[in-house]
Amino acid sequence: MGIDRRGFIASGLALAGTIALPRGVWAQGSNDSAFLQARIASGELPALAQRLPQVPLVITPLSEVGRQGGDWRHALVGGGSYSMLVRYQGYEPLVRFNPDWSGLTENVAQSWSVNPDATEYTFNLRRGHKWSDGQPFTTEDVRFWYDAYFTDSQANLGSNSWWYADGKPATLEIVDEATFKVRFASPNGLFVQQLAWAQQDQLTRTPKHYLERFHIRYNPDADKLAKEQGLESWIALFQREIGMADDNTFYQNGNRPTLNAWVFLEAPGTNTEQAVAVRNPFYFKVDTAGTQLPYFDRIVYQMVADPEVLLLKALQGEIDIMDQYIATPANKPVIFDGQESGGYGLYTLKETAANVMAFQLNLNHQDPVRNALFNKLEFRQALSIAIDRQAMIDAVFIGEGAPAQPSIRPGDPLYNERLATQWTQYDPDKANAMLDAIVPNRDGDNYRLDEAGQRLSIIFEIDQTRTTFIDMFELAIPMFQAVGIDAQMRTMDRSLWETRVRRGRSYDATAHQFGANSGIAAMLDARFYVPVNNNCFYAPGWSVYFTQPTSDGAVEPPEAVKAQQQLYRDLTATGDPARQSEIMAKILENAADLFFTFGVSLPADGYGIVRKDVRNLPPEMPNSFGWPTPGPARPEQFFKA
């Protein structure tokens, strides 16, 4: 699953063509879905030929042409796991990663091109493409996103850093109803690749005809409408309806039209037992036989309270395809033994994360004493050598892995040994000595006191569905306490974690994973090496400063961090793979000096479960959020034999 940088970049800089079938092949009523027949017969829906764009996207099934019908039985764990939905039914950007992650391919956009210096991108939409409610999807929807959200200081909550070059936002030119151009003041060589990253292409998720009534510029009564719904102003209403603030909010709105293969009939949160998504009658893809995709009529998500309940359901054969929250090292023996009785098999996940877990102190803590302490490099280094990584690897990952910081994997041209291995040796005596020089005073229970004379307690706030994190912390907390740090773990539902950590500022610390450990993926998701987006939980204020330095939420970084952010701007400003590699190498070397976070191990390959009657699922896939497994493998062509 390695990514060839030169081929990857080249694929993004070339004109992408769309495979086309003769219109007569897919315009036949015989290729229509039985699931939709009643709606077609009543006149509620037009015939297939009127529902598809002029040039639909033709998908070649992985192994065999399938048939429409049936349910994909799935699950969501806890109230805050809706970010997982991009993996199953929400990955429909303009341009997407191809199934083996070696390049890009067309998707919602019929084609795209870029000028030689990567300052102008041209996108051609599919004429006749429609939202799930049958309304046209055109460049007016693109214009609406740009005007009503991206460039609107009241509506936009930040992020979208890939829409900037050299600190300046891109401009938009609408050519006609199906063609638009994005222009940058200076080169932005990774723009298309960033659009292909999970959840980063908002242009395909913003239906103007639905959202304009919630924006004051388009509806003078938007404030009144907001107050009728118990909200303070149109801003809160618009942010709720557009749903860009967080994934939970986005996927809980079943009323917003979509371009996805399935549309929610019962959105997550409306039913405590399940969420149900049904086929989009206006979906823009067909298979090579002319049958409109998706094959599955429905995705039925069981709402389960915790991973233990999910494991039981999997063993009982109630889950068709899944890996998140269930396919842990601890569960593997019982999952492996249960294959025959559960009627499922296993697939392989090639791990692409930068670490199994990264400890992240809040370097932008609002408490000045904590802020100053956490920003001491030696303090973070001491905490790093206070933990016994090998013991954690042996206990939680059954010995699979090796001590490492969040880093690039060995064998990749960008591998930096110092970044990967520094401060990984377990040495509590040295950790104690280093801490004695920083926080020497202790209380009667032998815990260290901070400069304000308070016990040095660090509360790590953790998403409770990530059971491997909890297992690692149960081992790490006594190790921190052994060197005088009153470390504590606070677990919570994912939705509360999103509020407290991703959108909060008052937490001490957290832990998370992802990032990327190789090649172009590490350039696109450099979260542990440079603070650029809201995945950088160690520096939320510095991350806002990267794109919106005048924002109320921005915190001006020290000069070394500013220099690191400028290097990342330089990286994205070139389309030359050799120059990108050169700059990324500098970023990684600097990251070793800055030591923002510390981790446990580079991940070993993982696994998932798949029912034996499911077809067209690859036996091996990358495991990544940016390549949102299994989204780029095209779930629309999965089916049951």
Secondary structure, DSSP 8 states (H G I E B T S, - for coil): ----HHHHHHHHHS--------HHHHS-GGGS-GGGHHHHHTTSS--HHHHS-SS-EEE--SSS------EEEEEEESTT-GGGHHHHT----SEEE-TTSSSEEESSEEEEEE-TTS-EEEEEE-TT-B-TTS-B--HHHHHHIIIIIIT-TTT--S--GGGEETTEE-EEEEEETTEEEEE-SS--TTHHHHHHSTT--GGGS--HHHHGGGSTTT-TTHHHHHHHTT-SSHHHHHHHHH--S-HHHHHT-SSS---SSEEEEE-TTS-SSEEEEEE-TT--EEETTS-BS-S-SEEEEEEESSHHHHHHHHHTT--SEE-TTT--TTTHHHHHHTHHHHTEEEEEEEE--S-S-EEEE-TT-SSHHHHHHHT-HHHHHHHHHTS-HHHHHHHHSTT-S-B--S---TTSTT--HHHHHTT-S--HHHHHHHHHHHS--B-TTS-BB-TTS-B-EEEEEEETT-HHHHHHHHHHHHHHHHTT-EEEEEEE-HHHHIIIIIS-S--SEEEE-----SHHHHHH--TTTS--STT-TT-HHHHHHHH-TTSTT-----HHHHHHHHHHHHHHT---HHHHHHHHHHHHHHHHHH---EESB----EEEEEETTEES--SEEEEBTTTBTTGGG-GGG-EE-
